[in-house]
Amino acid sequence: MVTPDLAPRKGAPPPPARRGGPARRAAALIGWVALSAVLPGAAHLRAGRWRTGLLLLSGYLTVAVTVAGVTAGADAGLAGHALGWLSQISLVFAACAVAWFCLVVRSYVVLRPGRLPRAGQILTGLVAGVLAVVVAVPFAVAARYARVSEQTLGSLFTAPDGSGQVGGAVRRDDPWAGRDRVNVLLLGGDWGDNRIGMRTDSINVASVDVRTGNTVLLGLPRNLEHVRFPPGSPMAARFPFGFQLPESRPGWREDLLFSVWQYADDHPELFGGRRHMGAEVLKETVGHTLGLHIDWYALVNIWGFAKMIDALGGLVVAVDRDIVYGLYDEGLVRAGTRRLTGTEALWYARSRTGSDDFDRMHRQRCVLGALLSQADPATVLTRFTEIAAATRGLIRTDVPRSMLEHLVPLAWKVKHAAINSLQFVPPLINTAYPDWDRIRLLTARAIRASVRAQAGPSAASAGSSPAAAPRRHRHAPPPSPTPVLPTPVLPTPGTPSPIDDGCGTPHTAMAR
């Protein structure tokens, strides 16, 4: 006769302890626990706890189907919205980590491991504990990533809502306030605790079509002279005939474009006592030079740029010739297609030895193109914490946090659109005596060409030249022991060309 406390429940299969030998029973128990980790409620159903098992299973399936449906219809717009929910997402993932850990432990308990021999209890308990930790770790990592992202974005996007926005306050139905383009000033600076002031050595404007993502990168040389300011502005009143200052020492000029930010910061009296006007003044100045309205700026600390590249695992660049760098020319980046460290990439872009400012602009454009193509999602995900740590203190911007949900979908369009570049360097312009009307005319032409362009191979296959039909941004080649340099594309002066065309070719060859 079977005692009541050991009798199986009506309709329930026999418990694991009643079948086979100890090893087989232990293996079956662990199998059911593992199944419960991916299909909650399975262990409860095996133990005859139908109500709890069905409740767990139905709840899990409902959530899984909902998540799958949302994921299937997800786009960059949803990713943009998610940036505003990072705190909540972090809490949800943390709760899931705790819940899944408890679920695995409880599934182990309901299968009554006490019926196993002592050795079997210890072994299955250890396996179940490890399994509980393993299934909880992905949720814990996701919670940490969401938290780190929230902290990083909070440190970068500090502009108050309503400031620096396109057309004022953001409207969800039309965040661009009826405009068909946004223009972002992209700067490379060299501020730091061991440096006095800040120079904007790299000055580019990304003009983006909000409908297609087609982008024109407009590069201005740092040594542009006699810079003009918007009529009626305090700087125009101070310099009615252009930005001109006495030489600080013979042959040493500080009245070039790269000094506008610092000069504005150093002279708050020109702005009624308002301080830190450098960014706003440079936005107005560059916008006036190109005939555009600059919406926001993003300033990257060039010295911190190396940390970002190292966090990505290096950067593959086609180096066209040996680049010498260092105070005593002690450094060398050898020619060839190779993976550069952050320091090497920085010096490749900034070295002055045997180069002029225009050659440096060309190399900086190549590094930017390589970074855009190689910062793929898989690399960013696997090195997420390092990248986030490198980003803090690396960037200054006046983009409001509330605009991120709209900029993420736009950035996705840019990633898959035509990205062309127009660099205002000799012989296109004379940096000492610039033709301002010509600069604005070429800017307008480049933007019109970008509007007409169709991203992708179809445009190139239509029989048009690279100047007339911009091509999709190409990825940099993988490392190779036998470097193969790309064939140079020689654009007509004043015509925008794909961002990475000519990278790996000397700037002098491009200019001819």
C-alpha positions in Angstrom: 0.0 0.0 0.0 1.3 3.5 -0.9 1.4 6.0 1.9 -0.7 9.2 1.2 2.2 11.6 1.4 4.1 9.7 -1.3 1.2 9.1 -3.7 1.4 11.0 -6.9 -1.2 13.6 -7.7 -4.1 12.4 -9.9 -3.3 12.8 -13.6 0.3 13.8 -12.9 3.3 11.9 -14.3 5.5 10.2 -11.8 8.2 12.5 -10.2 11.8 12.2 -11.3 12.7 10.3 -8.1 10.5 7.3 -9.1 12.2 6.6 -12.4 15.5 4.9 -13.3 18.7 5.0 -11.3 20.1 8.0 -9.4 22.2 9.2 -12.3 19.3 9.1 -14.7 17.0 10.8 -12.3 19.6 13.6 -11.7 20.0 14.1 -15.4 16.3 14.3 -15.9 15.9 16.8 -13.1 18.6 19.1 -14.6 17.0 18.7 -18.1 13.7 19.9 -16.8 15.3 22.8 -15.0 17.2 23.8 -18.1 14.0 23.6 -20.1 12.3 25.9 -17.6 15.1 28.5 -18.1 13.9 28.9 -21.8 10.3 27.9 -21.3 9.1 29.0 -17.9 6.5 26.7 -16.3 7.9 23.5 -17.8 9.2 22.2 -14.5 6.0 23.1 -12.6 4.0 21.2 -15.2 6.3 18.2 -14.8 5.8 18.3 -11.1 2.0 18.4 -11.5 1.6 22.1 -10.6 -0.7 22.8 -13.5 -2.1 26.1 -12.5 1.3 27.7 -11.7 2.9 26.1 -14.8 0.2 27.2 -17.2 0.2 30.7 -15.7 4.0 31.0 -16.2 3.9 29.5 -19.6 1.0 31.6 -20.9 2.5 34.8 -19.5 5.9 34.1 -21.0 4.4 33.3 -24.5 2.3 36.4 -24.4 5.4 38.6 -23.6 7.5 36.7 -26.2 5.0 37.2 -29.0 4.6 40.8 -28.1 8.4 41.4 -28.1 8.8 39.5 -31.4 6.1 41.6 -33.0 7.6 44.9 -31.8 11.0 43.7 -32.9 9.8 42.7 -36.4 8.3 46.2 -36.9 11.1 48.0 -35.2 13.0 50.8 -37.1 15.4 53.5 -36.3 12.5 55.6 -35.0 11.8 53.1 -32.3 15.5 53.1 -31.4 15.4 56.9 -31.2 12.4 56.8 -28.8 14.2 54.1 -26.7 16.9 56.7 -25.9 14.3 58.5 -23.8 13.4 55.3 -21.9 16.9 54.1 -20.9 16.3 54.4 -17.2 13.1 52.4 -17.4 14.7 49.9 -19.7 17.6 49.4 -17.2 15.1 48.7 -14.4 13.1 46.2 -16.6 16.3 44.3 -17.5 17.4 44.3 -13.8 14.0 43.0 -12.8 14.2 40.3 -15.5 17.6 39.2 -14.2 16.3 38.7 -10.7 13.1 37.1 -11.9 14.9 34.6 -14.2 17.3 33.7 -11.4 14.5 33.0 -9.0 12.6 31.1 -11.7 15.4 28.6 -12.2 15.9 28.1 -8.5 12.2 27.6 -7.9 12.0 25.2 -10.8 14.7 23.1 -9.2 12.9 23.1 -5.9 9.5 22.0 -7.2 11.1 19.0 -8.8 11.9 17.7 -5.3 15.6 17.1 -5.5 15.5 15.8 -1.9 14.6 12.4 -3.3 18.0 12.1 -4.8 21.0 10.7 -3.0 23.1 13.3 -1.2 25.8 13.3 -3.9 23.0 13.8 -6.5 21.5 16.7 -4.5 24.9 18.4 -4.3 25.7 17.9 -8.0 22.3 19.0 -9.3 22.2 21.9 -6.9 25.5 23.2 -8.2 24.4 22.8 -11.8 21.1 24.5 -11.2 22.9 27.4 -9.4 25.3 27.9 -12.3 22.4 27.7 -14.7 20.5 30.4 -12.7 23.4 32.7 -12.9 24.0 32.0 -16.6 20.5 32.9 -17.6 20.5 36.0 -15.4 23.8 37.4 -16.7 22.5 38.6 -20.1 19.7 40.6 -18.5 22.2 42.1 -16.0 24.6 43.1 -18.8 21.7 44.7 -20.7 20.7 46.6 -17.6 24.2 47.8 -17.2 24.5 48.9 -20.8 21.3 50.8 -20.6 22.5 52.5 -17.4 25.9 53.4 -18.9 24.2 54.7 -22.0 21.9 56.9 -19.9 24.9 58.3 -17.9 26.9 58.9 -21.1 24.1 60.7 -22.9 23.4 62.8 -19.9 27.0 63.9 -19.8 27.2 64.7 -23.5 23.8 66.3 -24.2 23.5 69.0 -21.6 21.8 71.7 -23.7 18.4 72.6 -22.1 15.3 71.7 -24.1 14.2 74.5 -26.3 17.7 75.8 -27.0 19.6 75.3 -30.2 16.6 73.5 -31.8 15.5 73.7 -35.4 12.8 76.3 -35.4 12.5 76.4 -31.6 10.6 73.8 -29.6 10.4 70.3 -31.0 7.1 69.2 -32.6 6.7 65.4 -32.8 4.8 65.7 -36.0 7.5 67.8 -37.6 10.7 68.0 -35.6 12.5 69.8 -38.4 10.0 72.7 -38.4 9.2 72.4 -42.1 12.8 72.5 -43.2 14.2 70.0 -45.7 17.8 70.2 -44.4 19.7 70.4 -41.1 23.3 71.6 -40.9 25.7 70.5 -38.2 29.0 72.1 -37.6 31.6 69.3 -36.9 34.7 70.5 -35.1 38.0 69.0 -34.0 39.6 70.9 -31.1 42.5 70.4 -28.9 41.4 71.7 -25.5 42.9 70.1 -22.3 44.2 70.8 -18.8 47.7 71.2 -20.2 46.8 73.6 -23.0 45.8 77.3 -22.9 42.7 78.1 -24.9 41.1 76.0 -27.6 41.7 75.9 -31.3 39.3 74.4 -33.8 41.8 72.7 -36.1 39.2 70.7 -38.1 36.1 72.6 -39.4 33.4 70.8 -41.4 29.7 71.2 -41.9 27.5 68.2 -42.5 24.4 69.4 -44.5 21.8 66.6 -44.4 18.7 66.1 -46.4 16.1 65.1 -43.7 14.1 63.1 -46.3 16.8 61.0 -48.0 19.8 61.3 -45.7 22.0 62.5 -48.6 24.8 64.5 -47.0 27.4 67.0 -48.1 30.5 67.5 -46.0 31.8 71.0 -46.5 35.3 71.5 -45.3 36.8 74.9 -44.5 40.6 75.3 -43.9 41.7 76.3 -40.4 44.0 79.0 -41.9 41.3 80.9 -43.7 42.2 84.6 -43.5 40.1 87.8 -43.4 37.1 85.9 -42.1 33.9 87.9 -42.5 31.2 87.9 -39.8 27.4 88.3 -40.2 26.3 91.9 -40.7 25.0 93.5 -37.6 26.8 91.0 -35.3 29.2 92.2 -32.5 32.1 90.6 -34.3 31.2 92.4 -37.6 31.1 95.7 -35.7 34.6 94.9 -34.2 36.0 93.7 -37.6 34.1 95.5 -40.4 36.8 94.5 -42.9 37.3 91.0 -41.8 39.1 89.2 -38.9 42.5 91.0 -38.6 44.8 91.2 -35.6 48.4 92.3 -35.2 51.0 89.6 -35.3 51.7 88.2 -31.9 55.3 87.7 -33.1 56.9 88.0 -36.5 55.2 85.6 -38.9 52.8 84.3 -36.2 49.1 84.8 -37.1 46.2 84.4 -34.7 43.5 86.0 -36.8 42.7 82.8 -38.8 39.4 80.9 -38.8 40.6 78.4 -36.1 41.0 81.3 -33.6 37.5 82.7 -33.9 36.1 80.5 -31.0 38.9 81.5 -28.6 38.8 85.2 -29.5 35.0 85.3 -28.8 35.6 83.5 -25.4 38.4 85.9 -24.5 36.3 89.1 -25.2 32.9 88.8 -23.4 32.7 92.7 -23.5 31.8 92.4 -27.2 28.7 90.5 -26.2 27.4 92.6 -23.3 29.4 90.6 -20.8 28.1 87.2 -21.9 30.7 84.5 -21.5 31.5 81.4 -23.5 30.2 82.8 -26.8 32.8 81.0 -28.9 30.6 78.2 -30.1 27.7 80.4 -31.1 30.0 82.9 -32.8 31.8 80.2 -34.8 28.4 78.7 -35.8 27.3 82.1 -37.1 30.6 82.8 -38.8 30.8 79.4 -40.6 27.1 79.7 -41.6 27.7 83.2 -43.0 30.8 81.9 -44.9 28.9 79.1 -46.6 25.5 80.8 -46.9 23.8 78.3 -44.6 22.1 78.3 -41.2 24.0 76.2 -38.7 21.6 74.3 -36.4 24.0 72.7 -34.0 27.7 72.0 -33.4 29.6 69.0 -32.2 33.2 69.5 -31.0 35.4 66.5 -30.6 38.5 66.6 -28.5 41.2 65.5 -30.9 43.4 64.2 -28.1 40.6 62.1 -26.8 39.9 60.9 -30.3 42.7 58.3 -29.9 40.9 56.7 -26.9 37.8 56.2 -29.0 39.7 54.5 -31.8 41.5 52.3 -29.3 38.1 51.4 -27.8 37.0 50.3 -31.3 40.0 48.1 -31.6 41.9 50.3 -34.0 41.1 51.7 -37.4 42.0 50.2 -40.9 43.3 53.0 -43.1 45.0 52.9 -46.5 48.1 55.0 -45.9 49.4 56.3 -49.2 52.9 57.2 -48.1 55.1 57.1 -45.0 53.9 59.7 -42.5 56.5 61.1 -40.1 55.4 62.6 -36.8 56.7 63.7 -33.4 58.7 66.7 -32.0 61.9 65.2 -33.3 60.3 63.2 -36.2 60.8 60.1 -34.1 57.4 58.5 -35.1 56.5 56.8 -38.4 53.2 55.5 -39.8 54.3 53.3 -42.7 52.5 53.3 -46.1 50.1 50.4 -46.8 46.7 49.2 -45.7 47.1 48.7 -42.0 45.3 48.8 -38.7 46.3 51.9 -36.8 46.2 52.4 -33.1 44.5 55.5 -31.7 47.8 57.3 -31.4 48.9 56.4 -34.9 45.5 57.4 -36.4 45.7 60.7 -34.6 49.2 61.5 -35.8 48.4 60.2 -39.3 45.6 62.8 -39.4 47.5 65.7 -37.7 51.2 65.3 -38.7 52.6 68.5 -40.3 56.0 67.0 -41.3 56.3 67.2 -45.1 52.6 68.3 -45.3 50.5 71.4 -45.5 47.2 72.1 -43.9 45.3 70.9 -47.0 47.1 67.6 -46.9 46.1 67.3 -43.3 42.5 68.1 -44.1 42.5 65.3 -46.7 44.0 62.8 -44.2 41.5 63.8 -41.5 38.7 63.2 -44.0 40.0 59.7 -44.7 40.1 58.9 -41.0 36.6 60.2 -40.6 35.4 58.0 -43.5 37.1 55.0 -42.1 35.6 55.6 -38.7 32.1 55.9 -40.1 32.3 52.7 -42.0 34.1 50.6 -39.3 32.0 51.5 -36.3 29.6 48.7 -37.0 27.0 47.6 -34.4 28.8 44.3 -33.5 32.1 46.2 -32.7 30.2 48.8 -30.7 28.3 46.2 -28.7 31.3 44.1 -27.8 33.3 47.1 -26.7 30.4 49.1 -25.4 31.8 50.0 -21.9 35.2 51.1 -23.2 33.6 53.2 -25.9 31.2 54.9 -23.4 34.1 55.6 -21.1 36.1 57.1 -24.0 33.2 59.2 -25.1 32.8 61.1 -21.8 34.8 64.3 -21.9 35.4 63.7 -25.6 32.5 65.7 -27.1 30.9 69.0 -26.5 27.6 69.8 -28.3 24.5 72.0 -28.1 22.2 69.3 -29.5 19.3 69.1 -26.9 18.7 65.6 -25.5 15.1 65.8 -26.7 16.3 65.9 -30.3 18.0 62.5 -30.1 14.9 60.5 -30.9 14.7 62.3 -34.2 18.4 62.4 -35.0 18.8 58.6 -34.6 16.5 57.8 -37.5 18.2 60.6 -39.5 21.6 59.1 -38.8 20.4 55.7 -40.0 19.4 57.4 -43.3 22.8 59.0 -43.6 24.5 55.6 -43.0 22.7 54.3 -46.1 22.7 57.4 -48.3 25.2 59.3 -50.5 27.9 61.1 -48.5 29.8 63.6 -50.6 32.6 66.0 -49.7 33.6 69.4 -50.9 36.8 70.8 -49.4 37.5 74.5 -49.9 41.3 74.2 -50.4 43.7 75.6 -53.0 43.5 75.8 -56.0 39.7 75.9 -55.5 40.0 79.0 -53.3 42.8 81.3 -52.1 42.9 81.1 -48.3 44.7 84.4 -48.0 42.1 86.3 -50.1 39.0 84.1 -50.3 36.3 84.7 -52.8 33.3 84.6 -50.5 30.7 84.6 -53.2 32.4 81.7 -54.9 32.4 79.7 -51.7 28.6 80.3 -51.3 28.0 79.5 -54.9 29.9 76.2 -54.8 28.1 75.3 -51.5 24.7 75.9 -53.1 25.7 73.8 -56.2 26.9 70.9 -54.0 23.7 70.9 -52.0 21.6 70.9 -55.2 23.6 68.0 -56.6 23.1 66.1 -53.4 19.3 66.7 -53.5 19.2 65.3 -57.0 21.4 62.3 -56.2 20.1 58.9 -55.6 22.0 56.8 -53.1 23.1 53.4 -54.1 24.6 51.7 -57.2 21.7 52.7 -59.4 23.0 56.2 -59.8 26.5 55.0 -60.7 25.2 52.5 -63.2 23.2 55.2 -65.1 26.4 56.2 -66.8 27.0 59.4 -64.9 30.4 60.5 -63.6 31.2 60.4 -59.8 30.8 64.2 -59.7 27.3 64.0 -61.2 26.0 60.9 -59.5 27.5 60.5 -56.0 28.0 56.9 -54.9 27.2 55.1 -51.7 29.8 55.4 -49.0 32.2 52.5 -49.3 33.7 50.5 -46.5 37.4 50.5 -45.9 39.3 47.4 -47.0 40.2 44.7 -44.4 43.9 44.4 -43.3 46.0 42.6 -45.8 49.7 41.4 -45.6 50.1 42.7 -49.2 48.6 46.2 -49.2 46.4 47.1 -52.2 45.7 50.8 -52.5 42.4 52.0 -54.0 42.5 53.5 -57.5 42.3 57.3 -57.0 39.2 59.2 -58.2 40.2 62.7 -59.4 37.2 65.0 -59.0 36.8 68.2 -60.9 37.8 71.2 -58.6 34.7 72.5 -56.9 32.7 69.3 -57.5 31.7 67.2 -54.5 33.1 63.7 -54.4 32.3 60.6 -52.3 33.8 61.0 -48.8 36.4 58.3 -49.1 37.4 58.7 -52.8 41.1 59.6 -53.0 41.9 58.3 -49.6 45.2 56.6 -49.9 46.2 59.1 -52.6 48.4 62.1 -52.0 46.5 65.3 -51.8 48.7 66.9 -54.4 47.5 64.3 -56.9 43.9 65.0 -56.1 44.4 68.7 -56.7 45.9 68.4 -60.1 
